[in-house]
Amino acid sequence: MSVQQILRIDNFGALISFILLAFILPHYIAFIGLPKVILYGLAIYAFLLYLLGLYFLRSADLERLSSLLAIMIGNSIYCVLSLSVIYVYTATIKPLGLVYFIVEKIIVLAMVYLEWKVYKKTFHS
């Protein structure tokens, strides 16, 4: 898998997260158990990662180390933020909200792992 391929997959995931967090989940707040402002905050972060991914996909030097590292770090920060939200809202988060965020974290961390493998293959082979 190339840097461009992994960035495209990651970018698609960031867009899906943004759409879910900004437009779909807020309509089901009673089943999620988190304030809308929290969902919107996470949505903004996901959208910023999406924009960053677009920038890197359009840049001339796609094989740069910094593009993949920035996305890996951004994804990791997103996971920490989301897990912090789960911790802070433990008393109010509903089972559906917990399942959503846990599944999302598994997917994002799997992407970070794949990005790490591509990074090692591309820049340390």
C-alpha positions in Angstrom: 0.0 0.0 0.0 1.3 3.4 -0.9 1.3 6.7 1.1 -1.3 8.0 -1.3 -3.6 5.0 -0.9 -3.5 5.1 2.9 -4.1 8.8 2.9 -7.2 8.3 0.7 -8.6 5.7 2.9 -7.9 7.8 6.0 -9.4 10.8 4.4 -12.6 8.9 3.6 -12.8 7.8 7.2 -12.4 11.3 8.5 -15.2 12.5 6.2 -17.5 9.7 7.4 -16.7 10.6 11.0 -17.5 14.2 10.3 -20.8 13.4 8.7 -21.9 11.1 11.5 -20.8 13.4 14.3 -22.1 16.6 12.7 -25.3 15.6 10.9 -26.6 12.2 12.1 -25.7 11.5 15.7 -27.0 14.9 17.0 -30.5 13.7 16.0 -30.2 10.7 18.3 -28.8 12.5 21.3 -31.2 10.6 23.6 -29.6 7.3 22.5 -26.0 8.6 22.6 -26.0 10.4 25.9 -23.6 13.2 25.0 -24.2 16.9 24.6 -24.5 18.1 21.0 -21.6 20.6 21.6 -19.3 17.6 22.2 -20.4 15.8 19.1 -19.9 19.1 17.1 -16.5 19.6 18.6 -15.4 16.1 17.6 -16.9 16.7 14.2 -14.9 19.9 13.7 -11.7 18.0 14.6 -12.6 15.2 12.1 -13.2 17.8 9.4 -9.9 19.5 10.1 -8.2 16.1 9.7 -10.1 15.6 6.4 -8.9 19.0 5.2 -5.4 18.2 6.2 -5.6 14.9 4.3 -6.9 16.8 1.2 -3.9 19.1 1.4 -1.5 16.3 1.6 -3.2 14.4 -1.2 -2.9 17.5 -3.4 0.7 18.3 -2.5 3.3 17.6 -5.1 5.6 15.7 -2.8 3.2 13.0 -1.4 6.0 10.8 -0.2 7.1 13.2 2.4 7.5 11.9 5.8 5.7 14.8 7.4 2.4 14.1 5.7 2.0 10.6 7.0 3.3 11.5 10.5 0.9 14.4 10.7 -2.1 12.2 9.9 -0.9 9.5 12.3 -0.5 12.0 15.1 -3.8 13.7 14.3 -5.6 10.4 14.4 -3.9 9.5 17.7 -5.0 12.8 19.2 -8.5 12.2 18.0 -8.6 8.9 19.8 -7.3 10.5 23.1 -9.9 13.3 22.8 -12.7 10.7 22.2 -11.6 8.5 25.0 -11.4 11.5 27.3 -15.0 12.3 26.3 -16.1 8.8 27.2 -14.3 9.1 30.6 -15.8 12.6 31.4 -19.3 11.5 30.4 -19.2 8.0 31.9 -22.3 8.8 33.9 -24.4 10.0 31.0 -23.2 8.2 27.9 -25.6 5.6 26.7 -24.7 2.0 25.6 -25.2 3.0 21.9 -22.9 6.0 22.3 -20.3 3.9 24.0 -20.5 1.2 21.2 -20.2 3.9 18.5 -17.1 5.5 20.1 -15.4 2.2 20.9 -15.9 0.9 17.4 -14.7 4.2 15.9 -11.6 4.0 18.1 -10.9 0.4 17.0 -11.1 1.5 13.3 -9.0 4.7 13.8 -6.3 2.8 15.7 -6.3 0.1 13.0 -5.7 3.0 10.5 -2.8 4.3 12.7 -1.3 0.8 12.7 -1.6 0.6 8.9 -0.2 4.0 8.5 2.7 3.1 10.7 3.4 0.0 8.6 3.3 2.1 5.4 5.6 4.7 7.1 8.1 2.0 8.0 8.0 0.4 4.6 8.3 3.7 2.7 10.8 5.6 4.8 12.8 2.9 6.6 13.4 0.2 4.0 
